[in-house]
Amino acid sequence: MSSEKIKLLQDMTDKTIVVAGAAGFVPGHLCEYYLKKKAKVIGLDNFITGTKENIDLLSKYPNFTFLECNIYEQLPSMEHLKIDYVFSMASPASPIDFAKIPIEIMRVNSEGTMNLLELAKNHHARFLEASTSEVYGDPEIHPQVEDYVGHVNPIGPRSCYDESKRYAEALTMSYHRKFGVETRIVRIFNTYGPRMRPNDGRVIPNFINQALEGKPLSIYGDGLQTRSFCYVDDLVRAIDYVMHSDDVTPFNIGNPDEYTMLDAAKFIKEALKSESDLAFHPLPQDDPKRRRPDIGKLQKVSDYRPEISFEEGLKRTTQFFREKLQ
Ligand SMILES: NC(=O)c1ccc[n+]([C@@H]2O[C@H](COP(=O)([O-])OP(=O)(O)OC[C@H]3O[C@@H](n4cnc5c(N)ncnc54)[C@H](O)[C@@H]3O)[C@@H](O)[C@H]2O)c1
């Protein structure tokens, strides 16, 4: 690895980027980030958890093309295109989806990832797998560093996601080793921001929507389990840094500021001036007790720093959900 810091491209007029999952939350923001840098962006999605509204937002950019497809069945023909980057981001990621659509999750992270790796191989494109902190399972070390191999229950209710993402990482490394595909892997920690689904079951949209509707905020277990929340704009920049790094091994990305669920709930109640009570529910099986990324590896090779405070990120996200409720 060179010791030079990663530089980001500002004008990407001559680049073509394929983003699988474009109608979703993080991939939608990533598309917009590259559209603003003038790249040609081709979005793929089957709307299993994404929305047409997100595609309408992206369609305002003349350099955006949308192709509706299920990426684990067949990708649309893109033979005639010169593709520079392929982003594999089409996986449902919310715990409520793990119970509802486990087979679809396993297929998109296995067969879907393979189709995208084939696309990258055939076009000599760079490939990035959007993996997850869930590959660490319920971690025994804290904070989590990239060479920790994890503590995952292979048959638990979260395993459809955790294990298929671990497979996706293994497949990505195999394409790199066997075919020389230029692959990158990011392990994304909890991310939040506008365009999440209000009913998507993840903690920040849950708390904000419960507070806005005057309902009690749901705390699972004693609320002392921790998470670290990254605002989506900070995450998308981190993805761009990793795509332009020269290291094929995984990078953790996220914001290392750590909150207990109780603190996060109190913070949101105060920020929204909400009178809502807290409602305690049983802790789901295999719920990780502590989650905080060590992002030192990315910071060694780049000037990357999360810039949006939890307070500011919540303000922007609340604004989005307020508008949705009207
Ligand atoms: N948001 C987070 O906190 C987080 C954390 C860790 C990892 N990730 C990863 O980031 C990526 C995006 O997550 P998100 O939170 O934005 O989820 P999301 O559900 O909002 O986005 C995923 C998109 O992929 C699409 N999709 C799913 N299966 C598909 C298929 N077979 N064919 C075509 N499209 C399909 C969905 O319709 C959706 O638009 C995922 O790979 C996820 O595992 C996200």
The ligand as an SDF file (V2000), in Angstrom:
LIG
                    3D

 44 48  0  0  0  0  0  0  0  0999 V2000
  -28.1970    1.7650    6.5870 N   0  0  0  0  0  0  0  0  0  0  0  0
  -27.3180    1.1800    7.3770 C   0  0  0  0  0  0  0  0  0  0  0  0
  -27.1940    1.5620    8.5620 O   0  0  0  0  0  0  0  0  0  0  0  0
  -26.4540    0.0670    6.8470 C   0  0  0  0  0  0  0  0  0  0  0  0
  -25.5750   -0.5560    7.7500 C   0  0  0  0  0  0  0  0  0  0  0  0
  -24.7740   -1.5830    7.2780 C   0  0  0  0  0  0  0  0  0  0  0  0
  -24.7960   -1.9590    5.9470 C   0  0  0  0  0  0  0  0  0  0  0  0
  -25.6480   -1.3390    5.0860 N   0  0  0  0  0  0  0  0  0  0  0  0
  -25.6580   -1.8140    3.6790 C   0  0  0  0  0  0  0  0  0  0  0  0
  -25.8390   -0.7290    2.7820 O   0  0  0  0  0  0  0  0  0  0  0  0
  -26.6800   -1.1400    1.6840 C   0  0  0  0  0  0  0  0  0  0  0  0
  -27.9160   -0.2470    1.6160 C   0  0  0  0  0  0  0  0  0  0  0  0
  -28.6320   -0.3030    2.8520 O   0  0  0  0  0  0  0  0  0  0  0  0
  -29.8680    0.6620    3.1580 P   0  0  0  0  0  0  0  0  0  0  0  0
  -29.9450    0.8250    4.6060 O   0  0  0  0  0  0  0  0  0  0  0  0
  -29.7830    1.8640    2.2960 O   0  0  0  0  0  0  0  0  0  0  0  0
  -31.0610   -0.2830    2.6940 O   0  0  0  0  0  0  0  0  0  0  0  0
  -32.3180   -0.0140    1.7390 P   0  0  0  0  0  0  0  0  0  0  0  0
  -33.2530   -1.1450    1.9730 O   0  0  0  0  0  0  0  0  0  0  0  0
  -32.8430    1.3650    1.9140 O   0  0  0  0  0  0  0  0  0  0  0  0
  -31.6710   -0.1070    0.2850 O   0  0  0  0  0  0  0  0  0  0  0  0
  -31.4600   -1.3320   -0.3980 C   0  0  0  0  0  0  0  0  0  0  0  0
  -32.0430   -1.2270   -1.8010 C   0  0  0  0  0  0  0  0  0  0  0  0
  -31.7560   -2.4440   -2.5010 O   0  0  0  0  0  0  0  0  0  0  0  0
  -32.9110   -2.8180   -3.2460 C   0  0  0  0  0  0  0  0  0  0  0  0
  -32.8840   -4.2760   -3.4880 N   0  0  0  0  0  0  0  0  0  0  0  0
  -32.9390   -5.2650   -2.5540 C   0  0  0  0  0  0  0  0  0  0  0  0
  -32.9130   -6.4850   -3.1520 N   0  0  0  0  0  0  0  0  0  0  0  0
  -32.8200   -6.2550   -4.4970 C   0  0  0  0  0  0  0  0  0  0  0  0
  -32.7420   -7.0920   -5.6310 C   0  0  0  0  0  0  0  0  0  0  0  0
  -32.7800   -8.4310   -5.5380 N   0  0  0  0  0  0  0  0  0  0  0  0
  -32.6210   -6.5360   -6.8610 N   0  0  0  0  0  0  0  0  0  0  0  0
  -32.5860   -5.1710   -6.9800 C   0  0  0  0  0  0  0  0  0  0  0  0
  -32.6710   -4.3160   -5.9450 N   0  0  0  0  0  0  0  0  0  0  0  0
  -32.7810   -4.8520   -4.7050 C   0  0  0  0  0  0  0  0  0  0  0  0
  -34.0830   -2.4020   -2.3670 C   0  0  0  0  0  0  0  0  0  0  0  0
  -35.2900   -2.2620   -3.0630 O   0  0  0  0  0  0  0  0  0  0  0  0
  -33.5610   -1.0550   -1.8050 C   0  0  0  0  0  0  0  0  0  0  0  0
  -33.9120    0.0230   -2.6530 O   0  0  0  0  0  0  0  0  0  0  0  0
  -27.0050   -2.6050    1.9300 C   0  0  0  0  0  0  0  0  0  0  0  0
  -26.0920   -3.4160    1.2300 O   0  0  0  0  0  0  0  0  0  0  0  0
  -26.8160   -2.7740    3.4290 C   0  0  0  0  0  0  0  0  0  0  0  0
  -26.4970   -4.0970    3.7720 O   0  0  0  0  0  0  0  0  0  0  0  0
  -26.4760   -0.3450    5.5180 C   0  0  0  0  0  0  0  0  0  0  0  0
  1  2  1  0
  2  3  2  0
  2  4  1  0
  4  5  1  0
  4 44  2  0
  5  6  2  0
  6  7  1  0
  7  8  2  0
  8  9  1  0
  8 44  1  0
  9 10  1  0
  9 42  1  0
 10 11  1  0
 11 12  1  0
 11 40  1  0
 12 13  1  0
 13 14  1  0
 14 15  2  0
 14 16  1  0
 14 17  1  0
 17 18  1  0
 18 19  2  0
 18 20  1  0
 18 21  1  0
 21 22  1  0
 22 23  1  0
 23 24  1  0
 23 38  1  0
 24 25  1  0
 25 26  1  0
 25 36  1  0
 26 27  1  0
 26 35  1  0
 27 28  2  0
 28 29  1  0
 29 30  1  0
 29 35  2  0
 30 31  1  0
 30 32  2  0
 32 33  1  0
 33 34  2  0
 34 35  1  0
 36 37  1  0
 36 38  1  0
 38 39  1  0
 40 41  1  0
 40 42  1  0
 42 43  1  0
M  CHG  2   8   1  16  -1
M  END
$$$$
